[in-house]
Amino acid sequence: MGRLFGTDGVRGIANKELSPELAFQLGKATTYTLKERNSSPKIIVGKDTRISGDMLESALIAGICSMGGEAICVGVLPTPGIAYLTRYYDGDAGVVISASHNPVEFNGIKFFNHLGYKLSDEREERIENIILDNAEKIVLPIGNDIGKKRIINNGGDIYIDFLKKSMDKDFKGLKIAMDCANGAAYQVAPKLFKELGADIEVIYNSPDGTNINLRCGSTYPEELQKMVVEKNCDLGLAFDGDADRLIAVDNKGEIVDGDKILVICGLDLKDSGRLKDNTIVVTVMSNMGLDIALDKNGCRTEKTQVGDRYVLEKMLENGYSLGGEQSGHVIFLDHNTTGDGLLTALQLTNVLVKKKKTLNELAKIMDVYPQVLVNAKVSNEKKYDYLEDEIIQKEIKKVEEHFHGKGRVLIRPSGTEPLVRVMIEGENQEELDEIANNLATIIEERLK
């Protein structure tokens, strides 16, 4: 990761690590780098519902305008909506002010290039060097060359029309519960599903600036689970704060996570000849049950490290059409350039209608293997040393041999904390707890 940019833009506590001053500098430096493409760069700006969004948006726009750029402001919209509108308006870049599923005190600034993809590592590094090292001499425009702000009020409708074009069914006769996380989807998600004929029940769609992701949304689906059962709904849909991920709930109130969504939608794409090389791109954290279900049905996976950025890179490298994460980031590359919770919700519901089955029946295609995740507290300097430590490696090999192919061990150092994450997967939850804690203890002792 870079000095400012992480795997998903610039993140931090708003008005502290992510200050208006930094937002101004990001707007200014990014616009400067775009002037090679267009002397008056056009940048689409959107945000989620956090109270800090207005403050950071104002600073960011000031930075864009100070460099002669045009800021096209579309207001509160899902992150994938900004990626699409960047292409729709032929923008030179798009920017989203959001911290996704994180609590309200956090915020983030994430840029897309003119095609709607995340910025390259090289461009992010250049922006960092300009801000932190004054690496390039910037001359500010004056007079008529200063930039301007333009407000667009119908961006949500344009995004909804785009999403509807991905469908070949309507949802008449379906009763759908929806949790909008008091976030960016609070207007467009209910409107989209109503326009497709669904009878919807909506919760957590009254943002006040401080209640985004507050015990709701894709990371807290418990209320939605209860609502699906109590209201006798066909399914439930839970978005996160910026609506780039989806966690579903079946008609019996059971969670259908990103892994199951990938299997259900992937096999439907395969049946219609639209799954490139019958391959789905997933991360190393995907459940073993996903691999087993796909293998049984003539599909395969390609694995990446954790992060939708890496999933997308692998998809683009080989032209794959579907990829995603257990957390609900799902990328349908034939339709959009990034994880899109609303698009995923449409595609999943479309399969339900097409197959004339309940979501509970569809989800049975995959058995979920128990997973245990334990954090081993280690020295930050030594957290990668587990690869060379003979005793740790000997213990890992012993566990793998014990599973006989019916379980696995995944060791992953944290990118930001002095931790080594120990993930064990297998058939017996009690046994997994014991093995994971034992291995974590050994790692802690060896890497103090």
ABEGO torsion letter per residue (X at the ends): XBAABBABEBBEBBGBABBAAAAAAAAAAAAAAAAAABABBBBBBBBBABAAAAAAAAAAAAAAAAAGBBBBBAEBBBAAAAAAAAAAAGBABBBBBBAEABBAABBBBBBBBAAGBBBBAAAAAAAAAAAAAGABBBBBBBEAABBBBBBBAAAAAAAAAAAAAABABBABGBBBBBBAGGBAAAAAAAAAAAAAGBBBBBBGABBAGAABGBGBEAABAAAAAAAAAAAGBABBBBBBAAGABBBBBBAAGBBBBAAAAAAAAAAAAAAAGABBGGBBBBBAABBAAAAAAAAAAGBBBBBBBBEAAAAAAAAAAAGBABBEBAAGBBBBAAABABBBAAAAAAAAAAAAAAAGBBAAAAAAABBBBBBBBBBBBBBAAAAAAAAABAAAAAAAAAAAAAAGGABBBBBBBBAABBBBBBBBBBABAAAAAAAAAAAAAAAAAAAX
